[in-house]
Amino acid sequence: MNFDRKNLDDNTLLKLYKHLLKPRMIEEKMLILLRQGKIGKWFSGIGQEAIAVGTTLAMHPDEYILPMHRNLGVFTSRGIPLSRLMAQWQGKESGFTKGRDRSFHFGTKEFKIVGMISHLGPQLAVADGIALADLLNNRQKATLVFTGEGATSEGDFHEALNVAAVWDLPVIFIIENNGYGLSTPTSEQYRCKQLVDRAIGYGMEGRRIDGNNVLEVYHTIHELAEDIRKNPRPVLIECTTFRMRGHEEASGTKYVPQELFTEWEKKDPLKNYEGFLIKEGILTESVQTDLRAEYKQEIDSEIEKAFAMAEPEADTLLEVADMYQAHDPGEILPIDPTKTTEKRYLDAISDGLRQGMQKFSELVIMGQDITEYGGAFKITQGFVEEFGKGRVRNTPICESAIVGAALGLSINGQKAVMEMQFADFVSCGFNQIINNLAKTHYRWGEKADVVIRMPTGAGSGAGPFHSQSNEAWFTKTPGLKVVYPAFASDAKGLMLAAIEDPNPVMYFEHKYLYRAMSEPVYDDYYTIEIGKARCVQKGEQFSIITYGLGVHWAMDYLNTHPELSADLIDLRSLLPWDQDAVKATVKKTGRVLILHEDTLTGGIGGEISAWIAEHCFEYLDAPVIRCASLDTAIPMNRALEDNFLAKARLDGDIKRLLEY
């Protein structure tokens, strides 16, 4: 192995050695503890330390690194005490996730590290967002993110590289090619000769280096990081290496030919670098012995300290509270409530977005066709002229990457609003929303200050892929908030409330209402508290609980049936939803119809109905009736669509309710 010291002095070379040795010795101790049954699982990075150590030491300490589960050297090189790492691995209260997650599935802004989730690929786009925040604020920084050769087959890999290339983001993408994804060899994972060749397709620079040569890794990353801080652009680095142990210890290594171990044992990054330093007269056997003794004492001490730390005590109130970043939801009232303008639902959303952009200079809006074109529904018309292309960004068609980038923006001090061109397309970003946005605060205490706009609903004959009501996909996901305004005034107030809130908010906006309804809307900045319902109409006979277009169906029905007297409750927010308002109307009328455009099975009406049965049973004079759309995909033909929608059954369901 050829080591080129270039301009590095002896102290720096010795420093690199110390940082290589420490994670190796920690790993060796972990394997002993595993055999003793003192730890339950371990993902070994033995043989790959040069990549984690070389890259981390080449980056500035205040630059973000997003590692994987075999990158112990990142954490040790950033100076995280082993006792705290061990507490994390053991699920202790003093770990980074309070016992809520394991391994390296955590982040820490203190050490500028954002860990992975088990789905492997999503952190790549988060790195894009972190780098974008630096770029927007003229901070000359680089961001470095790891992935394995197996994860390069995931869509998240390709989306993240494409976005970074299109936006010239200063991201260094590291592929640790260790030859196997669990047991699957590279020959069964991809057909390109070298993974670095994938850089060509994205118009970015790519390099293939020896991942076992710590000096080659260090020099490569140091030089590239220095350059891309000044000339922002992404770079793809393929580091060739080998996994000397199993995917995790329980999986073993029987599936790997023995000759590969023999070959790669000769390329051991620590032993070879030791030999180089000894040959150069920089490292002596006595220094080596002293270092090992020092590290052994430190490791043993830190591990014992971690074992002595307290286990978490289950506290239900704390567990529930920690799903969300603390936020005062109090309403912001308009300065002059006498000033209003007649606005369409669409214009009220646009007005809210504009005023949010004006108040929060850190707010970035992203979406397909939202700049000069103004978005598919023209809601962001004129925004790019007012706020510039830095803050109003057209995106490639890659929903997952943009959700991930939105999270990265939030981690690095920005706010983000992302537009799904149609709510139906959210399925392409589902993992990022459900497993990254929603769980981030609970897992490691970091907010996800992201709003996702969801143009939704039927009424225009757009068929199965542009008309779905999919809000129930998210109302069962702790960590998210879900709002769904029915009126223009609520649309603006809830948009601004969503922007104010540091938690991830799914903002559903009904396409049919865009130009179909208008009303006076305050000109000033104001918010409507998320989680508070609105009584649209008061009555005595029964209650209709609904939201979105269902509110207007109910209003039309009651207007054409003046003999009926009903409370009409517009939920406005679906997560959280207003249990007090629901209980009050149930107590008042004793008869309840829950109406929604979503399909019957699995819709939020089932949850609210169950809650009423559990908490308000003594007030009911009839069963709770659910009026919902058919349990089918939504059809395109107008007659078929009308039959599908809940509105077709509203009259019959109300009559059925009143017959009790």
N, C-alpha and C positions, 0 to 999 in steps of 0.2 A: 504494500500500500504506500503510495507516494504522498508524503505530507509536505506541503509548501507553506512555510511560516509567513512568507511575504514580509510585511512590515511589523509583525507582532513581536513585542519584546518578551523576555523570559517570564516575567510576572503574569502576563496575559495568557501565555501558553500554559503555565502552571494553573492559573485560574480555571481554564477550560477543563483541565484534567480533574481538578477537585469537583467541578460540577458534573463531570461524567461519572466519577467514582461514587458520589453520594447516592444517586438514584439506583445504581447497581446494587449497592450494599443494602439499601432499603428493600429492594425487590428480593434479595436473597433472604432477608429476615422475614419478609411476608410469606415466602414459601415454607419456611420453618413453622411459622404460626399457623399456616394452613394445614400442615401435616399434624400439628398438635390440636387441631380443632378449635383454635382460638379466633380464627376468622373464617367466614363462610365462603368467600369467593375472591378470586384475584385474576385480573387481566394483566399478563406479564408483558413488559416491553423490553425484556432482556435481549440485547442484540440490536436494539433500535435507538439507544439513548443518544447517539450522536446527532440525530435529527432534532429531537426535542431540545437538547442543550445548545447545539450550535445555532439554531434559529432564535431561541429565546435571548441568548446573550448578544446576538447581532441586532436585535430590536432595542429601541429605547424603552426604558422602564415604564413610561407613561403611554405606551402604545398598546392597543388591544391585541391579545392573542386568543384564538378560539381553538383549543386542543381537542383531541379525542381521548379514548380510554386507555391508550398505551403510551401516554405522553407525560409520565411522572416527572420527567426532567424539566418540563415547562414550569410546573408548580414549585419544585425545589429551587430551580434557578431564579424564580421570582421571589424567593425568600419566605415562602409560607412555612411556618413551623410544622414539623412533622406531627407534633401532638394534635394540632388542629386538623391536619389531613387525616390522621388516624381516627380522630373523633368523627370525622365525616364518614369514613369507610365503615365505622362501627355503628353508625346511626345514633350518635350521642347528641345530647342537647347542644353542646358547644361546637358541633360541626356547622358547616355552612348552610345546611338545609334543615337544621333542628330535628334530624332523624327522619325527614320526609322523603329523602331520596338517597341514593347510594353512589358509590364509586366517584367518578369525576363529573357527575351530572349536576353541576352547580356553577354559578358564576360568582365573581367577587370584583366589584368596582375598585376596591382598595388595591388589588394587585393587577387590575386591568386584564382579567381573564374571564371569558364566557365559555362555560363548558357545553358539552354536547347533550342531546337527548338520544334515546335509543334508536331513533329512526335515521341516524347518521348524517343524512344530507342537509337538513334544515339550517344548520349553523352557517353554511356557506353564504346564504343570502343575508343572514344577520350581519356577517362581516361586511357585505356590501353597504348595508345601512349605516354601520359604524363609520366606514370610510367616507360615505356621502356626507355625514354630519361634519366630519373634519374638513372636507372639501368646501362645503358651504360656508364654513366659518374661517376659511383661509388659514387653517392650522396645517402646517407642513408635517403631516404624520403619515405613516403607513400602518396597515392592518394586516395581520397574518392569520390564516386559517388552515387547519389540517383536515385532510380526509384520507381514507384508505382507498386502495385500488378497487375494492368491491363497490364502494359507494359512488365511483365514477359512472356506474351504470344507472344511477338514480336520476330522475328528472331534475331533482333539486340541484345536482351538480351542474347540469347543462344550463339550467335557467340562471343560476347565480353567475356563471362565467359569462353568459351572454349579456346580462345586465351590467356587469362590471366593465365589459369591453365597450358597450354602447355608451356608457356614462363616463368612461375614462377614470375609473375609481382606483385609488392607490391600494390595491389588495394583492398580497402575495398568497397564492393558492398552493399549498403543499400537498402533494400526493405521496403518502408513504406506501410504496409498492413493496409489500413483504411477501408477495407470491401467492397468498391464500386469503380468501374470504371465508372464515371459519375453516371448512374443509375443501372448499371449491378452488382449484388452482386457476391461475390466470388464463390458462388456455381455454377454460370453459366460461370465462367472464367477459372477454372482449376479443375482437379480431384484429384491431390495429396493432402494428408491430411494437410501438411504444406509446404509452399513455400521453407523453408530452406532445405527441403529434396532434392531439385534440386541440391544442392551443391554436393551431393553424386555422381551424374552422371558425374560431371566434376572433380572428384578427389580432391575437395577442402574442407576445413573446413567450417562448417556452424554453426551459432548460432541463436537461437530464443530468443528475449528479450522483455521485457515490454517497449514499446516505449513511454509510458506515465510517466515512472519513470526516471527522469533526471539523477539521480545518477547511475542507472543501465546502462543507455546509455553511460554516461561519462566514467565510469570505464571500460566498455567493450571495447569501442573504444580506450581509452588511452592505455590499456594493449596490445591490438592487434596491434595498430600502433607501439608501442615501439618494439614489437617482430618482425613484418614484415620489419621494417627498417633494422634490422640486419640479418634476415632470410627471404629474399623476397619470397612472395607467396600471392595469393589472398585469401580473406575470404568473405563469403556471410553472411550477417546479416539480418534476418527478424525482423522488429520492428512492433509489434502489436499495433494498435492505432485505432482511429475512427475519421471520418470527421464530426464535429459537425454542419457544414453548408453544403450548396449544393456544387456541383462540381465547379460552380461559382454562384454568388448570383442569377442570373436570372433563374437558373434551379430549385431552391427551394429544398425541402426535403420531399415532399409528398410521394415519393416512398419508404421511409425508415420507417420501423415499429417504432412507438413511444416508445415502450419498450426498444429499443436499445439506444435511447437518454437518457432515464431514467437511464439505466445501466451505460452508459459511462460518464454521467454527474458526477457520483460518483468517476470516475477515472480521473477527470480533472487534468492535470499535474501541473498547476500553483497552484490551491487551495490546493491540497494535499501536495505539497512541502512547501507552506506557513505554513500549519498546522504543518509539521515536524519541520521547523525552529523555529516556536513559541514555540513548546513543548521543543525544545533543548535550548531555551533561546538565540538564535542567532538573531532572528527577533522579534521586538516589534511593537505594533500597531502604535506608534509614528514614528518609522523608516519607516514603511510601508506607513503611510500617507504622510510623507515627500517625499519619493521616488515617489509616485504617483503624487504629486504636481509638483515635479521637472520634471518628464517625460512629464506631461501634458503641462507644460509651453514650454518645449523643442519641443514637437511634434507640438503644435499650431504655434510656431515661425517658425519652419523649413517648415511647410506646407505653411504658408503665404509667406515665402521667395520663395518657389518653384512656387506658383501661380503668383508671381510678375515677374518671369523670362520670358525672351523673347521667343516668338514662333519662330520656324525656318523660315527663309526666303528662298523660293525656288530659287535655283541657278542651272540652268541646267548644266553648265560647271562643277560645283563642284560635282553634283550628278553623272555625267558620269565618272569624274575622280576618284571618290572614289570607283568605282567598283573594282579598282585594286590598289595594293600596288605600290607606285612610284618606278620606276626602269629605269635606264639608259640603253637603249637597244643597245648602240653602239657596233659595232663588235669588237671582239678580233682577231687580225691577228696572223698568225703563226710566230714564231720567225725566222725560216729559211724556207721561201717558196720554196726553191729549193729541200727540202727533202720531197719526197712523196713515197708512197708504193702502189702498185696495191692491192686494197682491194675490196672484195665483199660487197654488201649492208649490209649483216648480220655482217661482220667483222668490218665495219665502225661504226655500232651501238655499238658493243661490245667495240671498241676502245674508243668511246666517253664516255661510261659508266665508263670504267676503269680510264680514265684520270680525269673524274669528281670525282670519289672516291679518287683518289690520291690528287687532289687539295683541296677537302672539307672533312676534317676528320670527320665532323658532318653528312655526308651523309650516309643514311641507305637504302639498297635495300631489298625489300620484294617481295615474290611471291611464287607460287606453284612450287616445284621441282627445285628451282634455285640454290641450293647449290652444293653438289657433282654431281648431275645429270646434272647441267649446264643449266637447263631450257628446256622447250619443244623443243626449236629450237637451243639450245646450245650457246646462246648468253652470258650467264654468266659462261661459262666453265672456271674453274680455279680461279674464283673470291674468293671463300671461302678460298682457300689456301693462297691467297694474302692478303685478308682483314679480314678474320676470321668470325666465325659464329655470332658474335655480330652485325656486320654491313651487312652481307649477310644472310638473314633469310628465311628459308623455312616457309611457312604458311599453316595452315589448309585450307580446301576449304571453305572459308567464305569471299567472296569479300567485303561485306559491312563492316565487322569488320576491315579489313585491310586498306580500305580507311579511315575509322574513326581513326584508329591507326596512319596512316600517318599524318592526321591533328593534332592529339595530339603530335606527334613528333615535328611538325613544331611549335606549340604553345610553346613547352618547349625547343626551341633552336636548333632543328635539321633540316636537309633537308631529304626528302624522295622520293624515286622512287619506285613505285609499278608496278609490271607486271601483267596485266590481261593475263592469259595464252592464251586466244583468246579474241578478241575484243567483240565477241558475248556474253561473260560471264559478261560483264560490267553491264548488266541489273540487276544482283544480287547486285550491289553496286550503283545503279543509284541514290537513294535518298541521300546517303552520298555526291555524287559528285555534284548533282544539288542543293540541299538545304543546304548543310553544307560547302563544299569546296568553291563553287562559290559565296556564299553570305556572308561569314565570314568577309571579309575586309569591305564590304559595311556596314554591320550591326554594327560592333564594332571596326573597324580599325585594326584588327589583320590579318596578312598575313596567307596564306595557301601555304607554300613552298613545293609543292607536284607535282611530275610528274607521270602521269599514262601512262604506255606503253601499246599500243593497237595493237597487231598483227592482221592484218585485211585483208580482200579481198579474191577474188575468183581466179580461175585458176587452182585449184588442185582437183576439183570434190569432195569437202568436204561437200557439202550440206548446208541445211538451218541453221545449228547451229555452223558452223565453217567457214563461208565464207561471212557473211554479211558486207556490207559497211554502218556503222552506225554513220559516222562522223556528219551527220546533226542532230542527237539527241543533239549534244553539241554546234553546231555553232549558235544556237539561245539562248544560255544561257549566259547572261552577267556575267562577273566574271571569266569565263574560258578563256584560250587561247588554240587554236587548230592548230597543225602543222602536215604536211603530206609530208615528203620528197619523191622524185622520184629517186634520185641519191645517190650513196654511199657518195660522198663528202658532200652533203646537209644533209644526215642522221647523220653524225658525228657532223657537225657544228650546226645543229638544236638541237641535243641531248644536247650538251654542253650549248647552249643558254637556253634551257628549264631548265637545272639544275641551271644555273646562276640566272634565273628569280625567284623572290620570290612569284610569283602568280601560281595558279594551271594550269598546262599545260597537255592537252591530246595529247599524242605523237603517231600518227598513223604510223605504219610501215607495208608495204605490204609484206605478206608472200611469194607471188610469186617471188618477187624481191630479197629475201634473198640470193639465190645462183644463180639467173639468170642474174644479172648485176654486173659488177665491173668496176672500173676506178681508176686512181691515186688519192690518198687521202693524204692530208698533214699529216705528222707524228706528228707535234706539236699540242698543244692545240689551238683551234680556235673556234669562234662562227660565226653563220650566224644570222643576225637580224631577229627576229620573226616579221612577217608582211610585208616582202619584197619579191616580186616575182622575177622570173628569166626569161629573154628572152632566150630561148633555141635555137631558130632559127628565122631568119629574113626573111620577105617576103612582098609582096605588095598587093596581091589579096584579102586576107581575114585573119582573126585572129582565132586561136584556143586557147581558155583559158581552162586550165585543171590542173590536179595535180595527183600525185600517178601513178598508172599503166596507166592512161589515157595519160600521157606524152609519154610513150613508144608506145602505140597504135598510137598516132599521128605521132611520128617520123617514125615508120614503114610505115605508110600510105603515108607520104610525100616522103619517100625514094623510094617507088614503083610508085609514080606519080610525076616524075621530072618536068612535065609540069606545076605543080602547084607551086605557090609562096605564102607562108603563114608565118605570125608571129606565133610563138609557145610560149605561155606564160605559164610557170609553176608557179602556185600560191605559192606553198610551204607552205604557212600559210593560214588557212581558217578563223581564228578569232584571231587577225584582219586580213583582207585581203587587198591586195595592190590596193587601188582604183586609185592611180596615174598611176600605170603601166597599169591598165585596160583602163583607159581613154586615155592614150597615144596611145595604139594600136588601139582602136576604131577610134580615130581621123585619124590615119594613113591609115587604110584599109577600114573603113566604113562597113565592113561585119564581123560578129562575130558568131562563133560556140562555145558553152560552152559544154565541154565534161566531164562527170564523170561516174565512175563505180556505184555510188549510184543509187537508183531508181529515176525515173523522178519526181514524185509528192513529194514535200517537200524537195527535194535535194537542195544543196546550189546553184545549177545552176539557180534556180528560183529567188533567192535573187539577184544574180549578174545580171541576165537578167533584173529584175525590176529596179535595180540601173542604168544600162546603159540606159534604156528607159527614166528614170527620168532625168538623168544628161548628157546624150550624144546623145539625140534624133536627134539633128541637124546634127550630123556627120554620121548617119546611111544611108546606101544605100539599106538596106534590113532588114527584121525583124531579131531579134536575134533568132538563132536556138539552141535548147537544144538537145544534144545527150546523152541519159542516158539509164540505164538498165530498164527492164520491171517493171511495178508496180505489181510484184508478189514476193513471197518468192523465194530465190535462190535455184534452184534444184541441185541434186547431179550428175545425169547422164551427161556425158561430152557433148553430143549433145544438151541436154536441157540447160545446163549451157552456152554453146556458144551462143545459141539463146537468152538467158536471158540478156547477157552482152551487154553493149552499143556498143562495138566494132562491133557487127553484123549489126548495123544501121549507122555506121560511113560513109561509102561510099555514101549511099543514102542521108544522111543529108547534106554532103558537096555538093553534086550535087544540092540538093534543094536550098542551100544557094547561089550557084553561078548562078543559073538560074534567080535570080532577077536582 
